[in-house]
Amino acid sequence: MDFFNSALGKNITFVRPAYFIISGFVGIPNIRYYYVFLFFVYIISVLANTAVMGVICLDHNLRTPKYIAVFNLALVDLLGNTAIVPKVLDIFLFNHTQIPYNDCLTFLFFCYLCFFLQALNLVALSYDRVIAIVYPLHYPVKVTHRFMISLITSLWIFVITVVLLAVDFLTRLSFCQSVVIKSYICDHGPIYRLACNDYTPSYVIAKMVPVLVLWLPLTIVLISYVCIGYALAKVATVQERMKGFKTCTAHLSLVAIYFIPVLITFTLGANIDPNGRIINLSLTMVFPPMLNPIIYVLQTREIKKSLKKLLRIITSFKIRKQQQQEADFNPNGAKGGPLEDSCMAEDSRMASGKDSLEDGRMANGEGRGGLVVGAIGEDPQMA
């Protein structure tokens, strides 16, 4: 009964602190440089993910089901890094280590929401690759805009529900002693271990969630690539196999970058050194969002082609704008002072006189039409 009472909050008064203290790294000198490094990683991540989303929105050729998932991945990466890095910099570079209770739980929600969505988005991309390689003739039917949007929406709803459940169980805990979180964010594991009442529901969630949003997605991805490898093994020529495999290299790179440090962190759990957990978790949460768009730009032909086309359009637009500015500030077309105006008037009268004289010659038959036209074409003053 204690389990259900603590989970549901029946007839229990909870002791909630006014704030938590985030310890960050302990005993590491000059650690501020690491946070500055995270800041530069964040800037690159924002620029790269914004560029990928902009290219997908602007290029009609990229509005395919696959790139709906790529756009969602870039959006999640951007939101995740924006939720984590600015707050981390505020905490440790400006010594705002005390974070209010409600703000801490909100911080935790957005960090883990984007973190888990990255894993599930890789599952959506693996499904796209499986259908494209194993069932290429069925691809237009099985991978549609409607299906991909529905899949991504369901992933968002699922992750939001799971993370909200984890946060709700944290609100059922009492914190009577320490409020120091041994992490660099409001981390779920270090928080529930500080509780002085029964934290079994949070413990169960801490064991179940990695299985649902990390181990299960990784298993699905591995099974999908077993199917892809089996399908490619049936292809007659080596060139065709390599061509099919190259379409998966970008996705495989993302899977490796994301899951290797995640598995280390969540497998060791509480047994890992706090500083080691912080390094692993920070690199896992911050580095993939920076590398994902770079990998897709470097290894995806469609995005590279679209970027080159957009760069040509931007360059030609700048050239036309510069030419227009030069034409606007051309001295021949600019208005001058009174002296310049009088000189221009005098030149105009002289030109009119020459034109009148030439017309008179032509009228009297003194000039030959072909020679006059040739003279006008050759004389810059008369031109």
MIVEXPA-836527 format. One record per residue (C-alpha): x negated, y, z negated; residue in three letters; residue number from 0. Coordinates in nm, 2 decimals. Layout:
<recs>
REC     east    north       up     r     k
REC        X        Y        Z   Ala   NUM
...
</recs>
This chain:
<recs>
REC     east    north       up     r     k
REC     0.00     0.00     0.00   Met     0
REC    -0.29     0.24    -0.06   Asp     1
REC    -0.38     0.20     0.30   Phe     2
REC    -0.04     0.31     0.43   Phe     3
REC     0.00     0.58     0.16   Asn     4
REC    -0.33     0.74     0.25   Ser     5
REC    -0.25     0.71     0.62   Ala     6
REC     0.10     0.86     0.60   Leu     7
REC     0.03     1.10     0.31   Gly     8
REC     0.32     0.98     0.09   Lys     9
REC     0.32     1.11    -0.27   Asn    10
REC    -0.05     1.21    -0.25   Ile    11
REC    -0.20     1.56    -0.29   Thr    12
REC    -0.50     1.60    -0.07   Phe    13
REC    -0.80     1.81    -0.17   Val    14
REC    -0.91     2.01     0.14   Arg    15
REC    -1.22     2.23     0.12   Pro    16
REC    -1.21     2.59     0.24   Ala    17
REC    -1.50     2.51     0.48   Tyr    18
REC    -1.75     2.26     0.59   Phe    19
REC    -2.13     2.31     0.62   Ile    20
REC    -2.29     2.18     0.93   Ile    21
REC    -2.65     2.08     0.84   Ser    22
REC    -2.80     2.03     1.19   Gly    23
REC    -3.15     1.90     1.21   Phe    24
REC    -3.33     1.85     0.88   Val    25
REC    -3.71     1.88     0.84   Gly    26
REC    -3.79     1.96     1.20   Ile    27
REC    -4.00     2.28     1.24   Pro    28
REC    -3.93     2.53     1.53   Asn    29
REC    -3.60     2.36     1.60   Ile    30
REC    -3.46     2.69     1.72   Arg    31
REC    -3.63     2.63     2.05   Tyr    32
REC    -3.42     2.32     2.11   Tyr    33
REC    -3.10     2.53     2.07   Tyr    34
REC    -3.24     2.79     2.32   Val    35
REC    -3.31     2.49     2.55   Phe    36
REC    -2.94     2.39     2.51   Leu    37
REC    -2.84     2.74     2.61   Phe    38
REC    -3.03     2.72     2.94   Phe    39
REC    -2.88     2.38     3.00   Val    40
REC    -2.53     2.54     2.94   Tyr    41
REC    -2.59     2.82     3.19   Ile    42
REC    -2.70     2.57     3.46   Ile    43
REC    -2.40     2.36     3.38   Ser    44
REC    -2.15     2.65     3.41   Val    45
REC    -2.30     2.76     3.74   Leu    46
REC    -2.32     2.42     3.89   Ala    47
REC    -1.98     2.30     3.79   Asn    48
REC    -1.82     2.63     3.90   Thr    49
REC    -1.99     2.59     4.23   Ala    50
REC    -1.86     2.24     4.28   Val    51
REC    -1.50     2.34     4.19   Met    52
REC    -1.52     2.64     4.41   Gly    53
REC    -1.64     2.44     4.71   Val    54
REC    -1.37     2.18     4.67   Ile    55
REC    -1.10     2.45     4.64   Cys    56
REC    -1.23     2.65     4.94   Leu    57
REC    -1.30     2.36     5.18   Asp    58
REC    -0.99     2.20     5.31   His    59
REC    -1.19     1.89     5.42   Asn    60
REC    -1.26     1.81     5.06   Leu    61
REC    -0.90     1.81     4.94   Arg    62
REC    -0.89     1.43     4.93   Thr    63
REC    -0.79     1.20     4.65   Pro    64
REC    -1.16     1.13     4.57   Lys    65
REC    -1.24     1.49     4.53   Tyr    66
REC    -0.94     1.54     4.30   Ile    67
REC    -1.13     1.31     4.06   Ala    68
REC    -1.46     1.50     4.13   Val    69
REC    -1.29     1.83     4.06   Phe    70
REC    -1.14     1.69     3.73   Asn    71
REC    -1.49     1.57     3.63   Leu    72
REC    -1.64     1.91     3.70   Ala    73
REC    -1.36     2.08     3.50   Leu    74
REC    -1.40     1.85     3.21   Val    75
REC    -1.78     1.90     3.21   Asp    76
REC    -1.73     2.28     3.21   Leu    77
REC    -1.48     2.27     2.93   Leu    78
REC    -1.68     2.03     2.72   Gly    79
REC    -2.00     2.23     2.74   Asn    80
REC    -1.81     2.55     2.68   Thr    81
REC    -1.65     2.40     2.37   Ala    82
REC    -1.98     2.28     2.23   Ile    83
REC    -2.28     2.49     2.32   Val    84
REC    -2.16     2.85     2.24   Pro    85
REC    -2.04     2.73     1.90   Lys    86
REC    -2.36     2.54     1.83   Val    87
REC    -2.56     2.85     1.91   Leu    88
REC    -2.34     3.06     1.69   Asp    89
REC    -2.39     2.81     1.40   Ile    90
REC    -2.76     2.76     1.41   Phe    91
REC    -2.91     3.06     1.59   Leu    92
REC    -2.71     3.31     1.39   Phe    93
REC    -2.69     3.10     1.07   Asn    94
REC    -2.31     3.07     1.06   His    95
REC    -2.33     2.71     0.92   Thr    96
REC    -2.01     2.74     0.72   Gln    97
REC    -1.71     2.66     0.94   Ile    98
REC    -1.35     2.68     0.81   Pro    99
REC    -1.16     2.35     0.76   Tyr   100
REC    -0.90     2.41     1.04   Asn   101
REC    -1.16     2.55     1.28   Asp   102
REC    -1.38     2.24     1.22   Cys   103
REC    -1.10     2.00     1.31   Leu   104
REC    -1.02     2.21     1.62   Thr   105
REC    -1.38     2.20     1.72   Phe   106
REC    -1.39     1.82     1.67   Leu   107
REC    -1.08     1.78     1.89   Phe   108
REC    -1.21     1.97     2.19   Phe   109
REC    -1.56     1.81     2.17   Cys   110
REC    -1.43     1.46     2.17   Tyr   111
REC    -1.15     1.53     2.41   Leu   112
REC    -1.39     1.63     2.69   Cys   113
REC    -1.65     1.37     2.58   Phe   114
REC    -1.40     1.08     2.62   Phe   115
REC    -1.24     1.22     2.94   Leu   116
REC    -1.58     1.20     3.11   Gln   117
REC    -1.59     0.82     3.06   Ala   118
REC    -1.24     0.77     3.18   Leu   119
REC    -1.30     0.99     3.48   Asn   120
REC    -1.58     0.76     3.58   Leu   121
REC    -1.33     0.48     3.59   Val   122
REC    -1.11     0.68     3.83   Ala   123
REC    -1.41     0.73     4.06   Leu   124
REC    -1.50     0.36     4.04   Ser   125
REC    -1.15     0.27     4.15   Tyr   126
REC    -1.19     0.49     4.45   Asp   127
REC    -1.52     0.32     4.54   Arg   128
REC    -1.37    -0.03     4.50   Val   129
REC    -1.08     0.04     4.73   Ile   130
REC    -1.30     0.22     4.98   Ala   131
REC    -1.55    -0.07     5.01   Ile   132
REC    -1.35    -0.39     4.93   Val   133
REC    -1.02    -0.29     5.09   Tyr   134
REC    -1.11    -0.01     5.34   Pro   135
REC    -0.80    -0.06     5.55   Leu   136
REC    -0.57    -0.02     5.25   His   137
REC    -0.75     0.29     5.13   Tyr   138
REC    -0.51     0.55     5.28   Pro   139
REC    -0.22     0.37     5.12   Val   140
REC    -0.37     0.28     4.78   Lys   141
REC    -0.56     0.60     4.71   Val   142
REC    -0.33     0.88     4.77   Thr   143
REC    -0.31     1.23     4.63   His   144
REC     0.00     1.14     4.43   Arg   145
REC    -0.16     0.83     4.28   Phe   146
REC    -0.49     1.01     4.19   Met   147
REC    -0.31     1.30     4.02   Ile   148
REC    -0.09     1.06     3.83   Ser   149
REC    -0.39     0.86     3.72   Leu   150
REC    -0.58     1.16     3.60   Ile   151
REC    -0.27     1.30     3.42   Thr   152
REC    -0.22     0.97     3.24   Ser   153
REC    -0.59     0.97     3.13   Leu   154
REC    -0.55     1.32     2.99   Trp   155
REC    -0.24     1.22     2.79   Ile   156
REC    -0.40     0.90     2.66   Phe   157
REC    -0.72     1.08     2.54   Val   158
REC    -0.52     1.37     2.38   Ile   159
REC    -0.31     1.12     2.19   Thr   160
REC    -0.60     0.92     2.07   Val   161
REC    -0.80     1.22     1.95   Val   162
REC    -0.50     1.38     1.79   Leu   163
REC    -0.44     1.06     1.60   Leu   164
REC    -0.81     1.06     1.48   Ala   165
REC    -0.78     1.42     1.37   Val   166
REC    -0.45     1.35     1.19   Asp   167
REC    -0.60     1.08     0.99   Phe   168
REC    -0.88     1.32     0.89   Leu   169
REC    -0.62     1.55     0.74   Thr   170
REC    -0.51     1.27     0.51   Arg   171
REC    -0.85     1.27     0.34   Leu   172
REC    -0.96     1.44     0.02   Ser   173
REC    -1.31     1.60    -0.01   Phe   174
REC    -1.40     1.62    -0.37   Cys   175
REC    -1.78     1.64    -0.36   Gln   176
REC    -2.00     1.72    -0.07   Ser   177
REC    -1.88     1.92     0.23   Val   178
REC    -2.21     1.90     0.42   Val   179
REC    -2.17     1.74     0.77   Ile   180
REC    -2.49     1.57     0.87   Lys   181
REC    -2.46     1.65     1.24   Ser   182
REC    -2.47     1.94     1.48   Tyr   183
REC    -2.10     1.96     1.54   Ile   184
REC    -1.79     1.86     1.34   Cys   185
REC    -1.86     1.49     1.39   Asp   186
REC    -1.59     1.24     1.31   His   187
REC    -1.80     0.97     1.15   Gly   188
REC    -2.00     1.21     0.91   Pro   189
REC    -1.67     1.38     0.81   Ile   190
REC    -1.46     1.08     0.71   Tyr   191
REC    -1.76     0.94     0.51   Arg   192
REC    -1.75     1.25     0.29   Leu   193
REC    -1.40     1.16     0.17   Ala   194
REC    -1.34     1.06    -0.20   Cys   195
REC    -1.02     0.87    -0.13   Asn   196
REC    -0.95     0.57     0.09   Asp   197
REC    -1.07     0.64     0.44   Tyr   198
REC    -0.98     0.30     0.59   Thr   199
REC    -0.75     0.45     0.86   Pro   200
REC    -1.03     0.68     0.98   Ser   201
REC    -1.27     0.39     0.97   Tyr   202
REC    -1.04     0.18     1.18   Val   203
REC    -1.00     0.46     1.43   Ile   204
REC    -1.37     0.51     1.44   Ala   205
REC    -1.41     0.14     1.54   Lys   206
REC    -1.12     0.13     1.78   Met   207
REC    -1.17     0.45     1.98   Val   208
REC    -1.52     0.36     2.11   Pro   209
REC    -1.38     0.03     2.23   Val   210
REC    -1.08     0.20     2.41   Leu   211
REC    -1.26     0.50     2.56   Val   212
REC    -1.62     0.37     2.59   Leu   213
REC    -1.66     0.00     2.60   Trp   214
REC    -1.35    -0.08     2.80   Leu   215
REC    -1.42     0.19     3.07   Pro   216
REC    -1.78     0.06     3.10   Leu   217
REC    -1.65    -0.30     3.14   Thr   218
REC    -1.41    -0.18     3.41   Ile   219
REC    -1.69     0.00     3.59   Val   220
REC    -1.92    -0.30     3.57   Leu   221
REC    -1.64    -0.53     3.70   Ile   222
REC    -1.57    -0.29     3.99   Ser   223
REC    -1.94    -0.30     4.09   Tyr   224
REC    -1.94    -0.68     4.08   Val   225
REC    -1.65    -0.67     4.33   Cys   226
REC    -1.84    -0.41     4.54   Ile   227
REC    -2.15    -0.62     4.54   Gly   228
REC    -1.96    -0.94     4.64   Tyr   229
REC    -1.79    -0.75     4.92   Ala   230
REC    -2.12    -0.60     5.04   Leu   231
REC    -2.29    -0.95     5.03   Ala   232
REC    -2.04    -1.06     5.30   Lys   233
REC    -2.15    -0.78     5.54   Val   234
REC    -2.36    -0.92     5.82   Ala   235
REC    -2.64    -0.66     5.86   Thr   236
REC    -2.87    -0.51     5.60   Val   237
REC    -2.81    -0.16     5.74   Gln   238
REC    -2.44    -0.18     5.68   Glu   239
REC    -2.49    -0.31     5.33   Arg   240
REC    -2.72    -0.01     5.25   Met   241
REC    -2.48     0.23     5.41   Lys   242
REC    -2.20     0.10     5.18   Gly   243
REC    -2.42     0.10     4.88   Phe   244
REC    -2.54     0.46     4.93   Lys   245
REC    -2.18     0.58     4.89   Thr   246
REC    -2.20     0.45     4.53   Cys   247
REC    -2.54     0.59     4.43   Thr   248
REC    -2.40     0.92     4.30   Ala   249
REC    -2.14     0.74     4.08   His   250
REC    -2.39     0.48     3.95   Leu   251
REC    -2.62     0.77     3.85   Ser   252
REC    -2.34     0.93     3.65   Leu   253
REC    -2.26     0.60     3.48   Val   254
REC    -2.62     0.54     3.37   Ala   255
REC    -2.67     0.90     3.25   Ile   256
REC    -2.35     0.90     3.05   Tyr   257
REC    -2.33     0.55     2.90   Phe   258
REC    -2.69     0.46     2.80   Ile   259
REC    -2.73     0.73     2.53   Pro   260
REC    -2.36     0.68     2.43   Val   261
REC    -2.40     0.31     2.37   Leu   262
REC    -2.72     0.37     2.16   Ile   263
REC    -2.54     0.62     1.94   Thr   264
REC    -2.21     0.44     1.89   Phe   265
REC    -2.37     0.09     1.86   Thr   266
REC    -2.61     0.19     1.58   Leu   267
REC    -2.33     0.40     1.41   Gly   268
REC    -2.42     0.50     1.05   Ala   269
REC    -2.75     0.31     1.07   Asn   270
REC    -2.91     0.57     1.30   Ile   271
REC    -3.12     0.85     1.15   Asp   272
REC    -2.92     1.17     1.13   Pro   273
REC    -3.18     1.36     1.34   Asn   274
REC    -3.18     1.08     1.59   Gly   275
REC    -2.80     1.08     1.60   Arg   276
REC    -2.80     1.46     1.66   Ile   277
REC    -3.05     1.43     1.94   Ile   278
REC    -2.87     1.14     2.11   Asn   279
REC    -2.53     1.30     2.07   Leu   280
REC    -2.63     1.64     2.18   Ser   281
REC    -2.81     1.52     2.49   Leu   282
REC    -2.51     1.29     2.57   Thr   283
REC    -2.26     1.57     2.54   Met   284
REC    -2.46     1.85     2.71   Val   285
REC    -2.69     1.69     2.96   Phe   286
REC    -2.44     1.48     3.18   Pro   287
REC    -2.22     1.79     3.24   Pro   288
REC    -2.53     1.97     3.38   Met   289
REC    -2.65     1.67     3.59   Leu   290
REC    -2.32     1.56     3.73   Asn   291
REC    -2.26     1.84     3.98   Pro   292
REC    -2.63     1.84     4.07   Ile   293
REC    -2.62     1.47     4.15   Ile   294
REC    -2.30     1.50     4.35   Tyr   295
REC    -2.45     1.79     4.55   Val   296
REC    -2.77     1.61     4.62   Leu   297
REC    -2.62     1.27     4.70   Gln   298
REC    -2.29     1.35     4.86   Thr   299
REC    -2.30     1.44     5.22   Arg   300
REC    -1.96     1.61     5.24   Glu   301
REC    -2.04     1.85     4.96   Ile   302
REC    -2.38     1.93     5.10   Lys   303
REC    -2.23     2.00     5.44   Lys   304
REC    -1.96     2.22     5.28   Ser   305
REC    -2.21     2.41     5.08   Leu   306
REC    -2.42     2.48     5.39   Lys   307
REC    -2.11     2.60     5.57   Lys   308
REC    -2.01     2.83     5.29   Leu   309
REC    -2.37     2.97     5.26   Leu   310
REC    -2.36     3.05     5.64   Arg   311
REC    -2.03     3.23     5.60   Ile   312
REC    -2.16     3.43     5.30   Ile   313
REC    -2.48     3.52     5.48   Thr   314
REC    -2.31     3.63     5.80   Ser   315
REC    -2.07     3.84     5.59   Phe   316
REC    -2.36     4.01     5.41   Lys   317
REC    -2.52     4.08     5.74   Ile   318
REC    -2.21     4.24     5.89   Arg   319
REC    -2.16     4.44     5.57   Lys   320
REC    -2.52     4.57     5.59   Gln   321
REC    -2.48     4.66     5.96   Gln   322
REC    -2.15     4.84     5.88   Gln   323
REC    -2.33     5.04     5.60   Gln   324
REC    -2.61     5.13     5.84   Glu   325
REC    -2.36     5.24     6.10   Ala   326
REC    -2.18     5.45     5.83   Asp   327
REC    -2.50     5.63     5.73   Phe   328
REC    -2.64     5.67     6.08   Asn   329
REC    -2.77     6.03     6.12   Pro   330
REC    -2.62     6.07     6.46   Asn   331
REC    -2.28     6.02     6.31   Gly   332
REC    -2.33     6.21     5.99   Ala   333
REC    -2.22     6.57     5.93   Lys   334
REC    -2.49     6.82     5.87   Gly   335
REC    -2.52     7.18     5.76   Gly   336
REC    -2.45     7.50     5.95   Pro   337
REC    -2.79     7.50     6.13   Leu   338
REC    -2.74     7.14     6.24   Glu   339
REC    -2.39     7.22     6.36   Asp   340
REC    -2.51     7.52     6.57   Ser   341
REC    -2.78     7.31     6.72   Cys   342
REC    -2.53     7.04     6.81   Met   343
REC    -2.30     7.30     6.96   Ala   344
REC    -2.59     7.44     7.17   Glu   345
REC    -2.68     7.09     7.29   Asp   346
REC    -2.31     7.03     7.38   Ser   347
REC    -2.30     7.36     7.59   Arg   348
REC    -2.63     7.26     7.77   Met   349
REC    -2.49     6.92     7.85   Ala   350
REC    -2.17     7.08     7.98   Ser   351
REC    -2.37     7.31     8.20   Gly   352
REC    -2.57     7.02     8.34   Lys   353
REC    -2.25     6.83     8.41   Asp   354
REC    -2.09     7.13     8.58   Ser   355
REC    -2.40     7.18     8.80   Leu   356
REC    -2.41     6.82     8.89   Glu   357
REC    -2.04     6.82     8.98   Asp   358
REC    -2.09     7.12     9.20   Gly   359
REC    -2.37     6.95     9.38   Arg   360
REC    -2.16     6.65     9.44   Met   361
REC    -1.87     6.86     9.56   Ala   362
REC    -2.10     7.04     9.81   Asn   363
REC    -2.24     6.71     9.94   Gly   364
REC    -2.59     6.79     9.82   Glu   365
REC    -2.61     6.48     9.60   Gly   366
REC    -2.57     6.12     9.71   Arg   367
REC    -2.33     5.92     9.50   Gly   368
REC    -2.56     5.62     9.45   Gly   369
REC    -2.85     5.84     9.36   Leu   370
REC    -2.65     6.04     9.12   Val   371
REC    -2.52     5.74     8.94   Val   372
REC    -2.87     5.60     8.93   Gly   373
REC    -3.00     5.92     8.78   Ala   374
REC    -2.73     5.93     8.52   Ile   375
REC    -2.81     5.57     8.42   Gly   376
REC    -3.18     5.64     8.40   Glu   377
REC    -3.18     5.98     8.23   Asp   378
REC    -3.13     5.94     7.85   Pro   379
REC    -3.03     6.30     7.81   Gln   380
REC    -2.75     6.28     8.06   Met   381
REC    -2.65     5.94     7.93   Ala   382
</recs>
